Amino acid sequence: MSVPSANVFEDLRRQSPVVLAPLSGITDAAFREVCRRSGCRFVYAEMTSSEALARGNDKAQGRIRGLDAPIPTVAQLLGNSPEVMAEAAEMCVEMGADAVDINLGCPARQIVRGGGGSALMREPETVAALVHAMTARISKPVSVKMRAGWDDNCRNAVDIARIAEGEGAKAITVHPRTRAQAFKGAANWEVIARVKEAVSVPVIGNGDVRTREDMLRMLESTRCDAVMVGRSALGQPWIFRKLEDPTFIDPDYETRIEVAIEHLRLLGQDKGDHRGAVEFRKHLACYLKSMPDNKFVREKMNRMDSVEEVVSVLREYAEGILARKRPMAAS
């Protein structure tokens, strides 16, 4: 079960951990677990539609599996109806969530058209109503994850942060690009610093953290309470240990393959043999990145549809790597 705490975000002030970001289609229960085993101490589940969850949609239910993990786990909800968001938040808490986050940042066109995600950066009154309704319904903390604003003419992260805190939000995560920027261009960390100065609740910085040096610069320049990592964790779930521990050494190829196999098997256990193997394809490409002579694995990747089939190919690949090392060691 999750670590008992009245407000898991307050621990961030003392620990300043590196947090796993909510990534749609990525941070499912299996990925969160492999990150936990690799050193992550605080995770966000993937974005889940509040409307779908309230309707009992199976896919939405699947996205909130594993919330009762051994480390603090935050559910993230998408939506713009206070009543529905409050109902969905209650469901997440019943499933074990330590906190529930409101997505104010997703830039996807279909999400924005529906009035959710970063569209809410233009709707401060709706943000206030969402936070108010959810904090009134659940005893666990409510947080928000936002962008710098909608575009260059609407950079209102500070205003939205103050509104959210005023309605009871217990933490703010800031991705300092606007919706118009999506994931392009450099993240302007100054936005994180301004939000940190404006509110008293913990602030989590998000954007362009790939190395330990990046993390230390963000913490120092913005004074944020924790750093969130998203895409940098793909194919290297050990990045949390790497960022927090200056003595950490990157795992060798064989160890990386073993972590990949562990991740694959977790997916198979959670989603079934066929679906687990198919969904692992997007992760396998990341694990193999920069590894030598991985072409034969990549070529087979789209034809493999069972967990043990993928494991067999990865074991063969790992043995090939070891075989190439032996002559070098002998010489």
MARTI-465161 format. One line per 10 residues: for each residue y, z, x negated of C-alpha. Coordinates in steps of 0.25 Angstrom, whole numbers, plus 5000, padded with zeros to 4 digits. Last residue first. Layout:
BEGIN
Y,Z,X ~ ...;
***
This chain:
BEGIN
4958,4896,4827 ~ 4949,4904,4836 ~ 4961,4909,4844 ~ 4965,4894,4846 ~ 4951,4890,4849 ~ 4950,4901,4860 ~ 4964,4898,4866 ~ 4960,4885,4872 ~ 4948,4891,4879 ~ 4956,4902,4885;
4965,4892,4892 ~ 4953,4885,4897 ~ 4947,4897,4902 ~ 4960,4900,4910 ~ 4959,4886,4916 ~ 4944,4888,4920 ~ 4948,4902,4926 ~ 4959,4895,4934 ~ 4950,4884,4939 ~ 4940,4895,4944;
4951,4903,4950 ~ 4956,4891,4958 ~ 4942,4888,4963 ~ 4940,4903,4966 ~ 4953,4904,4975 ~ 4949,4891,4983 ~ 4957,4879,4986 ~ 4959,4872,4973 ~ 4963,4857,4974 ~ 4978,4859,4972;
4976,4867,4959 ~ 4966,4858,4952 ~ 4977,4850,4945 ~ 4985,4862,4942 ~ 4972,4868,4935 ~ 4970,4856,4927 ~ 4984,4855,4923 ~ 4984,4869,4917 ~ 4984,4865,4903 ~ 4992,4876,4897;
4999,4887,4907 ~ 5014,4884,4909 ~ 5013,4886,4924 ~ 4998,4890,4928 ~ 5002,4902,4936 ~ 5013,4895,4943 ~ 5004,4883,4947 ~ 4994,4893,4952 ~ 5004,4900,4961 ~ 5006,4887,4970;
4991,4885,4970 ~ 4988,4899,4974 ~ 4991,4895,4989 ~ 4979,4886,4989 ~ 4969,4896,4983 ~ 4974,4907,4992 ~ 4973,4898,5004 ~ 4958,4894,5001 ~ 4953,4908,4997 ~ 4960,4916,5007;
4975,4921,5008 ~ 4975,4935,5003 ~ 4962,4935,4995 ~ 4964,4921,4990 ~ 4978,4924,4986 ~ 4974,4937,4978 ~ 4963,4928,4971 ~ 4974,4918,4967 ~ 4983,4929,4961 ~ 4972,4935,4953;
4968,4921,4948 ~ 4983,4918,4944 ~ 4983,4932,4937 ~ 4971,4928,4929 ~ 4977,4914,4926 ~ 4989,4922,4920 ~ 4980,4931,4912 ~ 4973,4918,4906 ~ 4987,4912,4903 ~ 4992,4924,4895;
5000,4935,4902 ~ 5015,4936,4899 ~ 5018,4948,4890 ~ 5025,4960,4896 ~ 5033,4969,4886 ~ 5046,4967,4894 ~ 5040,4973,4907 ~ 5048,4970,4920 ~ 5049,4955,4919 ~ 5035,4953,4914;
5029,4963,4924 ~ 5035,4955,4935 ~ 5032,4942,4929 ~ 5017,4945,4930 ~ 5016,4937,4943 ~ 5018,4924,4934 ~ 5014,4912,4942 ~ 5025,4914,4951 ~ 5033,4926,4948 ~ 5045,4919,4943;
5046,4913,4957 ~ 5050,4927,4963 ~ 5056,4938,4955 ~ 5065,4949,4960 ~ 5073,4958,4951 ~ 5075,4973,4955 ~ 5087,4982,4956 ~ 5098,4973,4954 ~ 5109,4976,4943 ~ 5113,4962,4943;
5115,4959,4928 ~ 5105,4969,4923 ~ 5094,4967,4933 ~ 5096,4952,4932 ~ 5096,4951,4917 ~ 5084,4960,4916 ~ 5076,4951,4926 ~ 5080,4938,4919 ~ 5076,4944,4905 ~ 5063,4948,4911;
5061,4933,4915 ~ 5061,4924,4927 ~ 5072,4930,4936 ~ 5080,4919,4942 ~ 5083,4925,4955 ~ 5081,4939,4963 ~ 5088,4952,4961 ~ 5084,4964,4969 ~ 5095,4973,4975 ~ 5092,4988,4978;
5101,4993,4989 ~ 5115,4998,4986 ~ 5122,4984,4989 ~ 5134,4976,4984 ~ 5132,4978,4969 ~ 5118,4973,4969 ~ 5122,4961,4978 ~ 5133,4957,4968 ~ 5122,4958,4956 ~ 5113,4950,4964;
5123,4939,4966 ~ 5126,4939,4951 ~ 5112,4935,4949 ~ 5116,4921,4952 ~ 5102,4914,4952 ~ 5103,4901,4944 ~ 5101,4887,4952 ~ 5091,4884,4962 ~ 5082,4893,4971 ~ 5089,4891,4984;
5104,4887,4979 ~ 5109,4885,4994 ~ 5102,4898,4998 ~ 5111,4905,4987 ~ 5105,4911,4974 ~ 5106,4925,4970 ~ 5092,4930,4976 ~ 5096,4944,4980 ~ 5086,4955,4985 ~ 5092,4966,4993;
5086,4980,4995 ~ 5086,4991,5006 ~ 5092,4983,5018 ~ 5098,4993,5028 ~ 5108,4985,5036 ~ 5119,4987,5026 ~ 5110,4983,5015 ~ 5108,4969,5021 ~ 5123,4968,5024 ~ 5126,4971,5010;
5116,4961,5004 ~ 5121,4950,5014 ~ 5135,4952,5009 ~ 5131,4952,4994 ~ 5123,4940,4996 ~ 5134,4932,5002 ~ 5135,4919,4994 ~ 5139,4910,5006 ~ 5147,4898,5001 ~ 5138,4896,4988;
5126,4896,4997 ~ 5118,4905,5007 ~ 5119,4918,4999 ~ 5115,4924,4986 ~ 5101,4925,4992 ~ 5094,4936,4999 ~ 5082,4946,4999 ~ 5084,4957,5009 ~ 5078,4971,5010 ~ 5072,4980,5021;
5066,4993,5017 ~ 5054,4999,5025 ~ 5056,5007,5037 ~ 5056,4995,5046 ~ 5063,4991,5059 ~ 5077,4995,5057 ~ 5078,4990,5043 ~ 5073,4976,5049 ~ 5083,4975,5060 ~ 5095,4979,5051;
5090,4970,5040 ~ 5089,4958,5049 ~ 5102,4961,5057 ~ 5110,4962,5044 ~ 5104,4949,5039 ~ 5107,4942,5052 ~ 5122,4947,5051 ~ 5123,4941,5037 ~ 5118,4927,5041 ~ 5122,4917,5030;
5112,4924,5020 ~ 5102,4923,5032 ~ 5100,4908,5029 ~ 5094,4913,5016 ~ 5081,4916,5023 ~ 5081,4914,5038 ~ 5088,4906,5048 ~ 5077,4897,5051 ~ 5084,4885,5044 ~ 5085,4895,5032;
5070,4896,5032 ~ 5067,4881,5033 ~ 5077,4878,5022 ~ 5071,4888,5012 ~ 5082,4897,5006 ~ 5075,4910,5007 ~ 5085,4921,5004 ~ 5088,4931,5015 ~ 5073,4935,5016 ~ 5073,4949,5022;
5064,4959,5015 ~ 5055,4970,5020 ~ 5051,4982,5012 ~ 5038,4989,5008 ~ 5029,4980,5016 ~ 5016,4985,5021 ~ 5011,4976,5032 ~ 5018,4986,5042 ~ 5031,4984,5034 ~ 5030,4969,5035;
5027,4970,5050 ~ 5040,4978,5052 ~ 5048,4968,5044 ~ 5043,4957,5054 ~ 5048,4965,5066 ~ 5061,4967,5059 ~ 5062,4952,5055 ~ 5059,4948,5069 ~ 5070,4957,5075 ~ 5080,4953,5065;
5078,4938,5066 ~ 5082,4931,5054 ~ 5069,4929,5046 ~ 5061,4930,5033 ~ 5054,4942,5029 ~ 5051,4948,5015 ~ 5040,4959,5014 ~ 5043,4968,5002 ~ 5031,4974,4994 ~ 5032,4987,4985;
5020,4988,4977 ~ 5005,4991,4981 ~ 5005,4981,4992 ~ 5006,4983,5007 ~ 5014,4969,5009 ~ 5001,4962,5006 ~ 5001,4952,5018 ~ 5015,4949,5022 ~ 5014,4934,5020 ~ 5001,4933,5027;
5008,4938,5040 ~ 5018,4927,5039 ~ 5006,4917,5038 ~ 4999,4923,5050 ~ 5011,4923,5059 ~ 5012,4936,5067 ~ 5024,4932,5075 ~ 5033,4943,5068 ~ 5028,4937,5054 ~ 5032,4923,5058;
5046,4927,5062 ~ 5048,4936,5050 ~ 5044,4925,5041 ~ 5039,4930,5028 ~ 5044,4929,5014 ~ 5034,4932,5003 ~ 5032,4947,4999 ~ 5041,4954,4990 ~ 5035,4962,4978 ~ 5038,4974,4970;
5030,4979,4958 ~ 5026,4966,4951 ~ 5017,4969,4939 ~ 5006,4958,4939 ~ 4997,4965,4949 ~ 5010,4965,4959 ~ 5012,4950,4956 ~ 4998,4947,4960 ~ 4999,4955,4972 ~ 5012,4949,4976;
5006,4935,4974 ~ 4994,4939,4983 ~ 5002,4945,4994 ~ 5011,4933,4995 ~ 5023,4931,4986 ~ 5022,4916,4985 ~ 5023,4908,4998 ~ 5038,4913,5000 ~ 5042,4921,4988 ~ 5047,4935,4990;
5051,4940,4976 ~ 5043,4949,4967 ~ 5051,4961,4962 ~ 5054,4964,4948 ~ 5056,4979,4947 ~ 5069,4987,4945 ~ 5061,5000,4946 ~ 5071,5011,4950 ~ 5080,5002,4959 ~ 5068,4994,4964;
5062,5007,4969 ~ 5073,5007,4979 ~ 5067,4994,4985 ~ 5054,5001,4989 ~ 5062,5009,5000 ~ 5054,5021,5006 ~ 5043,5019,4997 ~ 5027,5019,4997 ~ 5022,5009,4988 ~ 5015,4998,4996;
5000,5000,5000;
***
